[in-house]
Structure formats: structure tokens, C-alpha cells
């Protein structure tokens, strides 16, 4: 095994991390690359005059000091598929790819400072990350000097981080709640193969909680000052400062019974200080906690299982530290709850293990199209190897229709997806010789793609359908 192919990266909304897995004299060990013993904050601050870039702990801890001279950008992961987003700073246009590159470049520099030679890595991605977002991450990594050898879903990576503890379990629920999203996967572990039985996501996570707290704090200070200004009407930097303070308080309340939010300056409203209790905090966020638990219930239901049928529930991600969530989970799952102590490194460690001893993806579902008589024609069958998978097929056209409707099927989420009905304008002449040509493939970003065109007009652009929630199994190779 090449020693440089043992790195895993977790590109997170709030924090990002890189880990390496290796064996020395038959003893396996992880190395994590950090600042101040913590993952790298996914924050980039760019000086408005010079263009100097601050990242990581430097940008996070000095945000208040940097706000007058720098543009601070956080949670860029939530914008990975937004090709329109840009900021002009220091006479340069910064895109999402540019900001993501700076974060990945920081990870590489922290690792390389310890002579790690980070050049190739497996990168973990959220469930259902869009094709555009996957391309953005791959391009940003390339600009940062890192080759992405493969993607792995974040829940699957988290499973592998604790493989020794979980290998005896049949069905495992991975509850990965970070800063930007909640990803829940129900995994089946059977004879050296990990299968995603169900995956459910929620775009409500730590950032949402921080913003809700910030809005509540704003209402308090506005009421005290008699101001008629909404939180959204405050200067963006003042909003950001309030959100940062609320995030600090949220983390403190994981263990403490109270936390103080203090700002020396909050726009024209002046200085602000307010102490909140854990009970008040738990009541404010209870709707969000309930939604998160409901997301888990949906995943269990979709996996055709029950809560009693889940052997272990793994809580990872920074937001899983919230005390009220932990208490609710313990009540429901008791000793089956697995709450690792190094949650900040779970995903990158698991990705590093898969980089060190890679297995292979196989499909865990069918993908088909519905023929005119209502029967399915399978483009992809469950159990096929993903690597270099490609197929093509031709269908005859027996009338003079200029527009065809292609209907995809094969799983519950495809059947519920509005994009499965594709209208294709076939610019031919309706001849009996005319055929509809379908070409399907799974690309390097694990996206299932279909290209469709008329055999009579091969020069015309084809209609394309993308399916980015393809359910996969992972043959775990050397880990079985």
C-alpha cells in the first residue's frame, strides 16, 4: 500500500478535518492534523485592501478584530452548488471554488507542516450532495494540490471510524449532525459488505440553532433599547458577531447550566450582555431537536426496520453534543446509543481508513425506465460494480411524435422525484428507422447519469438526467 494514499478529509460546514491511517509494526494508528487540538474552523477572512487570506483558528478567534479590515466568510459548504455566488474583495472576484480551495489548502498546510505529504485523499460528502457541489469540491481540491481519489458518504465514513466497536452489529443508524446539515443513514453490515438501506437528510443543523439564538438575543436587546430594527436589518458583520457569540454559548451549554452572551458593540444598539439558562435554551431549540429525531424515525421507517431492530445508534457531528438531544436519544435507545468521544474526527478518520485499504462500491438499488406497456426496463441492477460502469441501449420510435416522455423508476425516492419525468424533444422526422439512444454511466463523483438523443439527429445536444442519491453498498476489502 502506498503510504501517501492513507488520508481522509471531512470538509465541514463549521469545521473541517484531515486524518491519516497507517500501521507501524502491525499496530494501526491514526494521526490527526489540527490547530490547538481541534479540527480546523471552516472560516476564511480576506483583507479588503491587500487580499491577504486568514484561515482556520486565526480567522475564527480573531473575527472580531478582523471585521473592520476583512471580509469574513463561513459555512461555504452550504453554497457549494451555487455557481452564481461571488464576492469582489481586494479587486478580485472570489467564487465558491476559491473559498473552498483556501480551506482545503489550510488542511494541506497543517498536514504538510508535520511532513505528512498530503497529495491524495478520500473525501467524505453529505448524503445527496448535488453533482455541481461534488464537482466544486473536486476542483477546489485540485487547486489546493490534493487529488481526490474517491468520495465516500459521511455516514459510511463514520461507521468505519469505529469499525472495531461496530463490526458485531447488523443494523446501525449513523446520526451525523454538523453545522449545516443532518445526515441520517441506516446501514446494514453483512458478510463484509456495508449497505445503505436508507438515507434521509435535513437542512437544519448547528448553524440554524445559532441563528435562532442570535435572533432571540437581538429581540431582547432591541426591546431593551426600544429599537424597531429586525435582526436581518442589522449590518451583516454585527449579525455575524452575534451568531458567533451564540455558537459559543451553545457549546458551553452542552455541560454547563448557564452561559453568558457578551458583545462590546452591537451596531448602534451598543454593548450587550445576557445570561441564558440551559432550561431556556432547551425550550427554544426543542422544535429543532424534535425535527432531528423525526428525521431519524423517517430513515428507520424507510429501511423497513423499527427502532428495536437497530443494534447501534452512532451520534457524530458537533451538534450531537447538544444535551437535550443526548438525553432524548438515551431515553429511546438506552445502551444501544454509541456516543464517541472524538466526534470531530469521526468522518475524516473513517475516510482515511478507506483510503488506506480501499474496497469497492456496488449498487444497492435498481434504476429503470418505464416502457409503454408499463413494464420496467432496467438500466442498472442491484449488485453491479460501480467502477467504470457504463451501458447504452436503443429504443425504436413507432410513430411521428416529436416529443417523448421518459419516466425513470427503481426506488421510492426516484418515484417521488419530480425530475424522473423527462421530456425529450426528438427533432427527427418520425421515420420507423428513428431510434431513441440512451447512454448511462456512473461518474467518478458517484452520480448516475443518463444522456438521451435521437439517432436521426446525433449532432444535437442530448437531454441529460442526473441521479445523485444512488444507494450503494461498500465491499470493505481488507477490513472484513
N, C-alpha and C positions, 0 to 999 in steps of 0.2 A: 504494500500500500504506500502510495506516495505521501510523504509526510506533510506536503503543503495542501493536501486535499482532506482536511480534517476540521475545517472551520464552519461554524453555523452563525447566521445573522438573524436577529429579530429586529426588524425595522418597525418601531412602535410609534404610536401617536404621542405619548408623553415621554417615554424613554426608549432608547434603542440599546441593543447589547450585541456583543460578539464573544463567542466562546470557542475553545478548541478542545478536541477529544483526542487522546493519544494513549498508548500503552508503553510502559517502560519496565523492561524485565518482567513482562507478563502482568504488570499491575496497571490497571486502567485509571486514568485520572483526567479531570477537567482543568483547564486553565481559563479563567475569565479575565477580560481586559477592561479595566474600569478606571474611574476617577473617584477618589475618596471612598472606595469600597462600594460603589453603587453604579448601576447602569448609566449610560450617557444620556442626559436630557436631550430630547429631540427639538432643540431650540437653536435658531440661527439669528444673530444680531448683525446687521450690516451698517457700517458707518455711512451716514448720508453724504458726507463730504469726500472721504478718502476711499470708500468702498471696502475698508478693512472688515474682515469677517471674524466674528466671535461665535464659537460653538461650544456645546457641552456644558460642563459645570460653570465655566467662565461666563457664558451667556446667561445661564439660569440664575446664578447667585448675584450677578451684577445688573439684573434687568432694570431695577430702579435707577441705578447710577447711569446706565447706558441709554435710558429712554430719551434724554434730551438730544443725544447725538446720533442715535442709531434707530433703524427700523427693526423691530423685533418680530420674528415670525415663528409661530409654534403650530403644532398639530397639522403639519403639512401632509401627513398621511391621509387625512380626510379629503385632500384635494388632488390626489394622485391621478384621477381620471378627468380633471378639469383642465383641458388644453387651452382654455381662454384666460386662465388666471396668470397675472404677471404684475410686477411692481418695478417702477423705474426708480433706481437708487444709485446715487453717485454717477449719474449719466449713463447708466447701464440698465438694460431690461433684464430682470430676473424672472425666470419661469419656475414652474413646479419642479422640473427636472433639475434646475440649478440648485434649488434649496435642498432637494433630496440628495443631490451629489455632495453638498457640504456636510450633511450628516453622515453619509457613508464614508466620506473622506476622513472625517473625525474618527470614526471607528477604526479605519485602517491605520491612521497615525498613532492611535493609542496602542494598537496591537504591535505595529512595527517598532514602536519605541522600546518594546521589550523583545526585539529581534524575532518576532513571530512570522514575518514574511507572509502576510495575508494577501494572497493573489487570487485564490479560488475559494468559493464558499457555496454552501447550500443556504438559500434564503427562505425563511418561513413567511407565509402570506395568510391573510384572513380568509375565512370561508367566503366564497363568492366574490373575491376581488375581481373587478372588471378587467377585460382584456387590455383596455387602454392603461389602466393602473399597473398591470403587470409589465407592459412594455416600458412604462415610465421608470419603474424600479430597475429593470434590466439595463436601460440606457444610462440611468444615474450611476449605477454600479460600474458600468464600463468607464464612464468619465472619471470615477473615483479610483480607477485602477484595479477593480475587482471583477473577476469573471464569475457570473452566476452559473454554476454547473447544473443546478436544478432547483425547482421550487418544491416546498412541502407545506401542507396546510398547518397552521399554527397548532390546532388541537392534536394532530398526529405527532408533531414535533414534541409537544408537551408530554404525550404518552411515553415517548422514547426516553425523555429525560429521566423518567422514574421507572424504567422498564423492569429493573430487578424487583421493585416493590409491587409492580402491577402484573407481572408475567403470569401469575396464577389466576388472574381474573378473566372471566369470559366476556362480560359486557361492562364497559367503562364509559362513564359520562365525563367529558372534559368541559369544564365551565371556565372559559378564558375571557375574563372581563378586564379590559385595559382602560386606556384613556379615551379611545374613540369608538370602539365597538364592543359588543358582547358576541362571542362566537361559542356556540354550544355544539358539540359533536357527540354522538353515541357511537362508540367503536366496539366492534366485536374482534376478539383475539382468539384465533383458532388455527392450530397447526402451522404456526409460523407465518400467518397472514393477518394483517390488520385491515378490517373493512369498515368504511364509514357507512353505518346503517342510516344515519340521519344527520343533517346539518341544518341548524337554524341560527340566524343572526339578528342582531338588534343594534340599530344605530343610536343607542343611548348608553353612555358609559361615564367614565370619570369626568370627562370634560363637561358633560351635561349636568352632572351634580355640581361641579364647581361654578358653572354659570347660574344655576338655580340659586345657589347660596349667595353668589355675588348680587343677583337681582334682589334677593331678600334683604341683604345688608344695605343696598342702595335705598330701598324703600324706607328703611329705618332712619338713615341719615337725612334723606330728603324730608321725611316727616319732622325730624328734629329741627331742621333748618327752615322749615316752611317753604321748601323749594318745589316747583311744579315741573321738574325735569325727569324724564324717563331714563332708565339705565342705558338704553340703546342710544340716547341722545348725548351721552357723555362722550368726551374725547376718547378715541379708541385706546390710547395709552392709559388713561385713567381706568377704563373698563378692564384692561389687561392687568393692571396693578391690583385691582380689587379681586379679580379672578385668582391671581397668584396667591394672595393672602388667604382666600377661601380654600384653595387647594392645600395650603399648609395646615390650616385648621382641620380640614377633613382628615388628613393623615394623623394629626395629633389625637383626634377623637377615636382612632382605632383602639387606643388603650386608655386614654385619659377621660375624665368625666366632664371636662370643660376645656375650652380653647379660646384664646383672645385674638381677634382680628384687629390689626392696628395699621393705619396709614398716616404718615406725617402730612400728606397732602392728597386730597381727593378733589381735583379740579377746583372750581370756585366754591365748593362746599366746605373746604378747609380740612383740618385734621379729623381723623375718625378712629375711634377705639370702641370695641364692643365685645363682650364675652358671651359666648353661646354655650349652652349645656348639651351634653350628649343626648338627653331625652328630647330636647327641642330639635336637634339635628336629625335624630332618628325619625321623628314625626314628619319633618319636612321632606325627607327623601323616601319615605315609605312607599309612595306610588311608584317610584323608580325601582325600588327593591322588588316590589310585587311584580312589576313588568319583567324584571330579570328572571325571577323564579318561574313566571309563566312561560318564558322562552324555553327554559329547561323542560318544563312539562310538555310543551309542544314537541320538542325534539324526542323525548321519550315516547310520546304517542306515535309520532311518525315512524319510529324504529320498530313499531309493533311490539313494544315491551311495556312494562309497568315500572313504577318506582321500586317495587320489591324485587324486580328482575334485574336491577342494576347492581353489580357487585361492588363497584367503587365509583365515587364521585370525586373528581380531581378539581380543586379550585386553584386557578393560577391567574396571573394578571394583577396589577396594582389595586384595582377596585375590589377585588375579592377580599381585601383586608378589612373592608367595612364591617364593623362589629355586628350590626343588625342583620346583615346578610349571613355572616358566620353562624349567628345564633339560630336563625331560621333554618339554615341547612342542617345544623346539628340536630334540631328537633325532628327533621324529616328523615335523615339518613343515618343518624347515630354513628356507630363505629365504622360504617362504610364510607364516611367522609374522609378524604385524604387532602390534607392542607400542608403542602411542603413549605419548608422554611426559606427556600431560595427562589421564590416565585419570580423575582425579577430576571432570573437567568433560565427559567424553565424552557422557554421556546428555543433560545439560541443554543442551549446545551443539547437538546434533542436534535436540532438541525445539524449540530456538529457530529453527533453520533452517526447520523445517516450519511454525512459527508465522508466520514472515516470508513464505514463499511456499508456502502450503498446496496440497497435491494433493488426491487423493480416494481413499478406500478402496473396493475392490471385493472380493467374496468369492473365496476361493481353494479352496473346497470346496463340496460339496453337503450339504444336510440334508434327510432324507426320513423318512417313516414307512412301515412295512411293512404292506401290505394283507393281507387274509385269504388271498389266493391266493399270498402270498409275494413279490409284486412291489412295487417301491418307488413311492411317490407323493412327488414332490419338492416340498417347501415352498420351498426355496431352492436355486438353481442357481449353480454356479461362474461367476464373472464378473459377477454383478449388483452394481449400485452400492449401497453401504451406507446412504448418507444418506437418511433418511425412508423406508427400506424397510419395507413392510407388506403383508401378504396375509391373506386369510381364505378358508376353504373349509368346506363342509358335507358330512358323510358320512351315508348312510342307515343306520338300525339295523333289521335284519330279523328279530330275534327278541325275546323278552321278557327278555333278560339285564339284570340290574340293575347289573352291574359289567363294565366294558370294560378291556382291556389295550391301551395304546398303546405301540408299540415304535418308537423312533427309530433312524435309521441315517444313513449318508452318509460316514463316515470311520472310520479304525481306532480312534481314541480314543473316539468315540461308541460303537462296537460293544463296547469294553472297559469302558464306564461302566455301573455298576450302576443309575444313575438313568434310563437310557434306557428301562427298562420301567416305565411309569407306569400305576398302577391308578386308574381313574376310576369312581366310583360315579355312575351315571346315575339320578337319582331321578325317573324317569318311569313310564309305565305299559306300556312295551313296544309301543306302537302303531306301525304301519308309518309313520305320519307323523312319528314322532320322528326327530330328527337329532342327530348329534354335531357341534357347531360348534367349529372350530379357528380361532384368530386368532394370527398370528405376526408379530413385529416385531423389529427391531434397535434398541436404545435408544441414547441419547447416550453411554453408557458402553461401547459396542461389545459388549453382551451380547445373545445371541439368546434370545428369549422366546417361549413358546407358552402360550396360555390356552385351556382346553378346558371346555365345558359342554354340557348337554342343551338342545335347543331347546324342550323341554316345561317346563323349569324355569329360565328365564332369570334368575329372581330369586335363584338360589342362587349362592354363591361358586364360582368356577371353579378347576379344578386348573391349576397353572402349572408349566412346565418351563423351567429356565434352562440355557443352554449358554454358558460363559464362556471356552472355548478355541477360539472360532471362528477359523479360519485366514483371513488376509486378505492381499490384495495392495495395494500402495500405488502409485497413479499419481503420479509425482513432479513433475508440473506443470512449474514453471519451472526445475527442476534438470536436466532431461534434456539 
